[in-house]
Amino acid sequence: MRLDALLLLLGFVPTLAFAEPCAEPFVAVYAKVSPAVVSIHATKINKAKPQRRFETIVGSGVVIERDGQVLTNAHVVDGAASLSVTLDSGTKVPARVIGLDSMLDLALIRIETTSPPPTASLGDSSTLRVGDEVAAIGNPIGLEQTMTRGIVSGLNRILPGLAEQPLIQTDAPINPGNSGGPLVDRCGQVVGINTFISEEAQSIGFSVPINSAKAILHDLREIGHVIRPWLGMQGRAVDASVSAFVKLPLVTGYLVEIVDDGSPADRAGVHGGTTSVVIQGEEYLLGGDVLTAIQSTPIRTHAEYLATVRALKPGQRVKITLVRDGQSRELTLTVAERPRLPADLVE
């Protein structure tokens, strides 16, 4: 008897090393997902322009639950005096915000319908590879239910000053009005929420990985926002090459460039930078402390800083190690809950 037949007889089912990739025609992908894609109209009060007291923001969203929960961008619905949603059927219904996260630029809203709307299936963004084909579905510049296609052109993109969390980069065209719409794979599953485009280049758009969205859905539903630990430092990694270039004694670690006013770092006396220097096309703010450890965990990169802070809890007392003027010192600070910062929701 053949070995494979014997294994099946004994109840052993062989597993494939790699799952077969989906290859649904984009026509089928659109037919599967578009019924769950909605157009969102948010009316906001413009306090800065009395002559234009109201402005309308148009975006997209995707229905993820039969009770009418819609995932979209926070910047679409933030501060809305009223919300209305147009379904794929053309029916216009009211909606309200359930929860909002300005850091990930995600919001969960609920539409009021008499019958359960079509929903989209959420995929697994961790399986994405550069080169995978994807499509963006939304309502660009008021053109309802439009699909554009492209590929995943980059993964784990961190954009200092714009996004502290890894994003999916795609060349699938994402236009104004697409914000909050789904990025879908060839299986017809949502792998990202489209959030913004680069104004400095063509065909570079970014989406929030759907796994990041799924991780905060419980908080959005139950609390209305996401509780995150916060120290109030912004900076970047420095190493010996930077030190040699500027001819200053910088130790390897996390260069503190900005300390947020009133933050735990500010209250503990952490110093930010004071002198702007361009090094190989990158701008550094020198003169601040260099953070080398948090709770004895070495900090050498921006990723290590973010990961270590994420593991802390608001209210926790922590000890940080930093270098100032060539001397190592320790400070103790109390972790706070991250507030909404001025850089959040920059459109």
C-alpha positions in Angstrom: 0.0 0.0 0.0 1.3 3.5 -0.9 2.4 5.7 2.1 -0.1 8.5 1.2 -3.0 6.0 1.1 -1.9 4.5 4.4 -1.8 7.9 6.1 -5.3 8.8 4.8 -6.5 5.4 6.1 -5.1 6.1 9.5 -6.7 9.6 9.6 -3.7 11.7 8.8 -4.7 14.6 6.5 -1.7 16.2 4.8 -1.5 20.0 5.0 -0.3 22.2 2.2 2.8 24.2 2.9 1.3 27.3 1.3 -2.4 28.1 0.8 -3.4 28.5 -2.8 -3.6 32.2 -3.7 -7.0 33.6 -4.8 -7.4 34.5 -8.4 -11.0 35.8 -8.6 -11.6 38.0 -11.6 -11.9 41.6 -10.5 -15.4 41.6 -11.9 -16.3 39.0 -9.3 -14.4 40.8 -6.6 -16.4 44.0 -7.3 -19.7 42.1 -7.4 -18.8 40.5 -4.0 -17.7 43.6 -2.1 -19.4 46.7 -3.7 -22.8 46.0 -2.1 -21.2 46.5 1.3 -19.4 49.8 0.3 -21.2 53.0 1.3 -20.9 56.7 0.6 -20.6 58.9 3.8 -21.7 62.6 3.9 -20.6 64.4 7.1 -21.8 68.0 7.7 -19.4 69.9 9.9 -19.5 73.4 11.4 -16.7 75.5 10.2 -15.8 77.7 13.1 -12.9 79.3 11.3 -15.0 80.7 8.4 -18.2 82.4 9.5 -19.2 83.1 5.9 -19.2 79.3 5.3 -20.7 78.0 8.5 -21.2 74.5 7.2 -19.1 72.2 5.1 -19.7 68.8 3.8 -17.1 66.1 3.8 -17.6 63.1 1.5 -15.9 59.8 2.1 -16.5 56.0 1.9 -17.0 53.2 4.3 -17.5 49.4 4.4 -20.3 47.6 6.3 -18.7 44.9 8.5 -21.7 43.8 10.7 -25.3 43.0 9.9 -26.5 45.4 12.6 -25.2 48.3 10.4 -21.7 48.8 11.8 -19.5 50.6 9.2 -15.7 51.0 9.3 -14.4 54.3 7.8 -11.7 56.9 8.4 -11.8 59.1 11.5 -11.1 62.3 9.5 -14.3 61.7 7.5 -16.6 61.8 10.5 -14.7 63.6 13.2 -16.6 66.6 14.5 -19.6 65.9 12.3 -22.8 67.7 13.3 -24.8 65.2 11.3 -24.0 62.1 9.3 -25.8 60.4 6.5 -24.9 57.3 4.5 -25.9 56.3 1.0 -26.1 52.5 0.6 -25.2 50.7 -2.6 -29.0 50.4 -3.3 -29.2 54.2 -3.4 -31.0 54.4 -0.1 -30.0 57.3 2.1 -30.0 56.7 5.9 -28.9 58.5 9.0 -25.8 57.3 11.0 -24.0 58.0 14.3 -20.4 57.6 15.5 -19.8 54.7 17.8 -16.1 55.1 18.3 -13.2 57.0 16.9 -9.4 56.5 16.9 -7.5 59.6 15.7 -4.1 57.8 15.8 -5.0 55.1 13.3 -7.5 57.4 11.5 -10.3 54.8 12.0 -13.9 55.3 13.0 -16.8 52.9 13.6 -20.3 54.3 12.8 -23.7 52.6 12.8 -26.3 53.2 10.2 -30.1 53.1 11.0 -31.7 50.6 8.6 -34.9 48.5 8.7 -33.2 45.5 7.2 -29.7 44.1 7.6 -27.3 45.5 4.9 -24.8 43.4 2.9 -21.5 43.0 4.7 -17.9 42.5 3.6 -15.6 39.8 4.8 -12.5 41.0 6.7 -9.3 39.2 5.6 -5.8 38.8 7.1 -3.4 41.6 6.2 -0.4 39.7 7.7 -0.5 37.4 4.6 0.0 40.3 2.2 3.2 40.3 0.1 4.7 43.0 -2.1 3.3 42.4 -5.6 0.0 41.0 -4.5 -2.9 42.4 -6.6 -5.4 44.6 -4.7 -8.3 46.9 -5.6 -9.7 50.0 -3.9 -13.5 50.5 -3.9 -15.1 53.8 -2.9 -16.7 57.0 -4.0 -14.0 59.3 -5.4 -14.9 62.9 -6.1 -18.6 62.0 -5.8 -18.5 59.2 -8.4 -20.3 56.4 -6.6 -19.0 52.8 -6.5 -15.7 53.1 -8.3 -13.0 50.4 -8.3 -9.4 51.0 -9.1 -6.8 48.2 -9.2 -3.1 47.9 -8.5 -0.6 46.0 -6.4 0.8 46.1 -2.8 3.9 48.2 -3.5 5.2 48.3 0.1 4.5 47.0 3.6 5.0 48.2 7.2 5.4 51.8 6.1 6.0 54.2 9.0 5.6 57.8 8.1 7.1 60.1 10.8 4.7 62.9 11.6 1.8 61.3 9.8 1.5 57.7 11.0 3.1 56.0 13.9 1.6 52.6 12.9 2.7 50.5 9.9 0.7 51.1 6.8 0.1 49.3 3.5 1.5 51.1 0.5 -0.3 50.6 -2.8 -0.3 52.0 -6.3 -4.1 51.3 -6.7 -5.4 54.9 -7.3 -6.9 56.4 -4.1 -8.6 59.7 -4.7 -10.5 62.2 -2.6 -13.8 60.5 -1.5 -12.1 57.1 -1.4 -11.1 57.8 2.3 -12.5 55.0 4.5 -13.2 52.7 1.7 -11.9 49.1 1.6 -8.7 47.8 0.0 -9.5 44.3 -1.1 -7.5 41.3 -2.3 -8.3 38.8 -5.1 -10.3 36.7 -2.6 -12.7 39.7 -2.2 -11.7 40.1 1.4 -11.0 43.5 3.0 -7.2 43.7 3.8 -7.0 47.5 4.5 -8.9 50.7 5.0 -7.8 53.4 2.5 -6.7 56.5 4.4 -4.5 59.0 2.3 -2.4 59.6 -0.7 1.0 61.2 -1.1 0.9 64.7 -2.7 4.6 64.5 -3.5 4.4 61.5 -5.8 2.1 59.7 -8.2 0.4 56.4 -7.5 1.4 56.2 -3.9 -1.5 55.6 -1.5 -1.7 54.2 2.0 -4.1 51.9 3.8 -4.5 50.9 7.4 -4.0 47.1 7.6 -7.2 45.4 8.5 -5.5 43.5 11.3 -4.8 46.8 13.0 -8.4 47.7 12.6 -9.7 44.4 14.0 -7.4 44.9 17.1 -9.2 48.0 18.1 -12.8 47.2 17.2 -13.7 46.0 20.7 -12.5 49.3 22.3 -14.3 51.4 19.7 -17.5 49.5 20.4 -17.3 49.4 24.2 -15.3 52.5 25.1 -15.7 54.8 22.1 -11.9 55.3 21.8 -8.7 53.4 22.2 -6.6 53.6 25.4 -2.9 53.8 24.6 0.1 54.4 26.8 2.0 57.7 26.2 5.3 59.2 27.3 5.2 62.2 25.1 8.5 61.9 23.2 9.1 62.1 19.5 12.4 61.4 17.8 14.4 59.0 15.8 17.3 56.5 16.1 20.9 57.7 16.0 24.0 55.7 15.7 27.8 56.1 15.3 27.5 57.2 11.6 25.4 60.2 12.5 27.7 61.1 15.4 30.7 61.0 13.1 29.0 63.1 10.4 28.0 66.0 12.8 31.3 65.6 14.8 29.3 65.4 18.1 29.4 62.7 20.7 26.0 61.1 20.2 25.5 57.7 21.8 23.5 55.0 20.0 19.9 55.2 21.0 16.7 57.2 20.4 17.3 60.9 19.9 14.6 62.9 21.6 13.7 65.7 19.1 10.4 66.9 20.5 8.8 66.7 24.0 5.1 67.3 24.0 3.9 70.0 26.4 2.4 68.6 29.6 3.4 65.1 28.8 5.0 62.6 31.3 8.4 63.2 29.6 7.9 67.0 30.0 7.0 66.7 33.6 10.0 64.4 34.3 12.4 67.0 32.7 13.3 65.2 29.5 15.0 67.7 27.0 14.1 67.9 23.3 16.2 69.2 20.5 17.0 72.8 19.7 19.2 72.8 16.6 18.0 71.7 13.1 20.6 69.9 11.0 20.2 68.2 7.6 22.2 65.0 7.4 22.2 63.2 4.0 18.8 64.7 3.2 17.3 63.9 6.6 16.4 66.6 9.0 17.5 66.0 12.6 16.7 68.2 15.6 19.9 68.0 17.7 20.6 69.1 21.3 18.1 66.9 23.1 18.5 63.8 25.3 19.3 60.4 23.8 17.0 57.7 25.3 18.9 54.5 25.7 16.5 52.3 27.8 13.0 52.1 29.3 12.6 49.8 32.3 16.1 48.4 31.5 15.0 47.5 28.0 17.5 48.9 25.5 16.2 51.4 22.9 18.1 51.5 19.7 15.5 52.0 17.0 12.2 53.8 16.5 10.5 50.4 16.2 11.9 49.4 19.6 10.8 52.6 21.2 7.2 52.1 19.9 7.1 48.4 20.9 8.4 49.1 24.4 5.9 52.0 25.0 3.0 49.9 23.7 3.7 47.3 26.4 3.3 49.9 29.2 0.1 50.8 31.0 -1.3 54.2 31.8 -0.6 55.0 35.5 2.5 52.8 35.6 5.7 54.3 37.0 8.6 53.6 34.8 12.3 54.4 34.9 14.0 55.6 31.8 17.8 55.9 31.0 19.1 58.7 28.9 22.3 60.5 28.0 22.6 64.3 28.3 25.8 66.1 27.7 27.7 62.9 27.6 26.5 61.8 31.1 24.1 58.9 31.7 21.2 59.6 34.0 17.9 58.0 35.1 14.5 59.7 35.4 11.2 58.3 36.7 7.9 59.2 35.1 4.3 58.1 35.2 2.8 56.7 32.0 -0.3 58.6 30.8 -3.2 57.8 28.4 -2.4 59.1 25.0 -4.5 62.2 24.2 -5.4 63.5 20.9 -2.4 65.3 19.5 -2.2 68.3 17.1 -0.7 66.1 14.4 -3.6 63.6 14.5 -6.1 63.6 11.6 -4.0 65.8 9.3 -5.8 65.3 6.0 
